[in-house]
Amino acid sequence: MELFDILLSVSFWAAAIRIASPLIFATMGELICERAGVLNLGIEGIMVAGAFAGWISVWAGMPLWFGVAVAMVVGMGFGLLHSILSVPFGLSQHVVGVGITLLATSVTFFTYRVALPEVSSPPKITAFAPVELPILSDIPLIGPALFHQTPLTYAAYVCVALTAWVLYRTPLGLAVRAAGENPSAVAAQGLSVTAIRMGAVIVGSGFMAVGGAFLTMSAFDSFFFEMVGGRGWICIALVVFGAWRPGKALFGAVLFAAFDALQIRLQQTGIGAAIPYQLFLMMPYILSILALVLMSRRAEVPAALMVPFSKGER
């Protein structure tokens, strides 16, 4: 009964949506990159850099939304570097991505130590507060969970809708998808595959950084280096889980977040007293792997993903 009580509680689903929000931003960013044919393994480091950039900006006295903008710009900067190395230069996207993660994390650590040389614990900021949407928040169960969240969570909803609309309802989205499926056809239409792929990586990296900023400016009110905690790698798996479609990827992010919220609550029940807590910590990842295996069997990978393109070559 305890399990059913948890699953039917408003607080559980509100927590699941809150946990899913940074994953949504970063997953949409990775999806955009991969739809254009570029695997961005720099996501983990970009999220760390975004989390720090947004937090330090607000701590320095800037408004919260300005901090979000700073985080996005920082993420786009790392995305620009990634795109230059992996698209026109055609270097290994695996190596470039891991290098970006190491670079972004190291630069963040260095900047933190320079900015706060004598601080033993990170200072706190005034983070985004939950905002209740009238009428929508009154819907039983769903309303308080979905519509009593911080503004950045609402922005995550918009991010999914915007990504889906651009990819499937605009000429730009068609060009992005074509660049990841058949770049030669894009070039034959007189479009620049290099520009499209670079633009996708830059924009996608900006979304990833906002996902990191969510952690310091909405979920918490401070910054610490372990806070991203592998969420970037989870987002790469969520793109596969969602078969490179925004709606399905959104479902995957919420599903993983629900598993995470569930394990936290199960530790506080009678079940948690009888089972080692490490098993609960493993549960979201084990269940996500199983779901990934089941859902991705029929997924169609973009045909030109990780395939360098040079104009004139076939």
Secondary structure, DSSP 8 states (H G I E B T S, - for coil): -HHHHHHT-HHHHHHHHHHHHHHHHHHHHHHHHHHTT---TTHHHHHHHHHHHHHHHHHTT--HHHHHHHHHHHHHHHHHHHHHHHTTS---HHHHHHHHHHHHHHHHHHHHHHHSTT-SS---------EE-TTGGGSTTHHHHHSEE-HHHHHHHHHHHHHHHHHHHSHHHHHHHHHHH-HHHHHHTT--HHHHHHHHHHHHHHHHHHHHHHIIIII-SS--TTSSTTHHHHHHHHHHHTTT-HHHHHHHHHHHHHHHHHHHHHTTSHHHHHS-HHHHHHHHHHHHHHHHHHHSTT----TTTT----TT--
